[in-house]
Amino acid sequence: MTIRHVVSWKLTATDADTNREHRETITAALESLPALIPEIRSFTIGSNVVESDAAYDLVLIADYDDEAALDAYIVHPEHERVRGIIGPLVAARSVVDFVV
């Protein structure tokens, strides 16, 4: 069984330059995690390219062997560190975890 973890963020910054800067900050922080957290099997970060009122700014799609591996990722100190970077920049967040 593989658990796919999908997280989307809508950022607080509405002006284009600040929003781009915050996307880059979040992306760099997230990109550090696969080398530090062995439970991560795959990890993709995407930035929205088609603007609409319903669109979120960033998405993370990650795979884990099972729910225990996802749980280990969630409480990992490096994940907690990155959450501290992301949290203040986010207006809304959505999460879906499903079996692939």
Phi and psi in degrees as a GROMACS rama.xvg file:
@    title "Ramachandran Plot"
@    xaxis  label "Phi"
@    yaxis  label "Psi"
@TYPE xy
-121.151  134.772  THR-2
-100.546  123.913  ILE-3
-98.9239  127.771  ARG-4
-111.972  117.378  HIS-5
-120.171  122.359  VAL-6
-125.705  132.393  VAL-7
-120.59  144.313  SER-8
-127.954  136.265  TRP-9
-106.781  123.577  LYS-10
-85.5004  157.61  LEU-11
-73.8937  -30.9825  THR-12
-69.3094  125.587  ALA-13
-103.065  -22.0794  THR-14
-80.7414  144.805  ASP-15
-59.464  -43.4517  ALA-16
-66.2817  -45.8439  ASP-17
-67.2947  -40.8067  THR-18
-60.6117  -44.8765  ASN-19
-61.9021  -42.5706  ARG-20
-61.8647  -42.7823  GLU-21
-68.1919  -38.0501  HIS-22
-59.4006  -43.2784  ARG-23
-65.4792  -40.6185  GLU-24
-61.8717  -47.5661  THR-25
-65.6424  -44.4046  ILE-26
-59.9858  -45.5633  THR-27
-62.1428  -41.799  ALA-28
-64.5419  -45.5165  ALA-29
-64.256  -39.6102  LEU-30
-62.5293  -18.6511  GLU-31
-75.3807  -20.184  SER-32
-70.4768  -42.0581  LEU-33
-57.337  -33.1392  PRO-34
-74.5999  -16.5678  ALA-35
-108.07  -17.983  LEU-36
-123.175  103.806  ILE-37
-65.798  -19.1283  PRO-38
-70.5824  -17.289  GLU-39
-73.3777  123.279  ILE-40
-94.7141  -41.1099  ARG-41
-146.73  154.83  SER-42
-154.963  115.259  PHE-43
-128.283  133.19  THR-44
-118.109  132.908  ILE-45
-130.512  146.408  GLY-46
-110.456  131.8  SER-47
-57.7234  138.095  ASN-48
-118.767  -9.12753  VAL-49
-118.773  108.772  VAL-50
-75.1091  136.529  GLU-51
-160.355  162.892  SER-52
-62.129  -28.823  ASP-53
-86.7771  -11.8905  ALA-54
-72.7632  142.571  ALA-55
-95.2143  163.459  TYR-56
-84.7235  -39.0829  ASP-57
-136.334  155.052  LEU-58
-139.244  145.388  VAL-59
-119.607  130.551  LEU-60
-124.98  118.277  ILE-61
-135.305  147.292  ALA-62
-115.568  144.097  ASP-63
-135.072  151.504  TYR-64
-60.6784  -35.7134  ASP-65
-164.152  -179.152  ASP-66
-65.1247  -33.7248  GLU-67
-63.3701  -38.7218  ALA-68
-67.2803  -40.5964  ALA-69
-62.5715  -43.9147  LEU-70
-60.3485  -39.7055  ASP-71
-64.4878  -39.8539  ALA-72
-61.5529  -46.3929  TYR-73
-58.9314  -39.4993  ILE-74
-95.4296  -0.412256  VAL-75
-62.1323  137.105  HIS-76
-57.2863  -33.8071  PRO-77
-70.3807  -36.052  GLU-78
-65.0228  -42.5001  HIS-79
-60.876  -39.734  GLU-80
-61.0452  -46.0157  ARG-81
-67.8216  -37.7931  VAL-82
-58.1988  -35.5653  ARG-83
-65.7754  -30.4493  GLY-84
-75.0518  -44.0147  ILE-85
-73.1153  -44.4548  ILE-86
-45.9772  -50.875  GLY-87
-68.0018  -13.5741  PRO-88
-96.753  -2.52635  LEU-89
-109.27  132.867  VAL-90
-92.7561  -34.9063  ALA-91
-150.399  151.351  ALA-92
-142.599  142.662  ARG-93
-130.679  149.233  SER-94
-137.448  136.86  VAL-95
-136.351  130.71  VAL-96
-121.628  127.6  ASP-97
-146.202  162.064  PHE-98
-85.4417  131.783  VAL-99
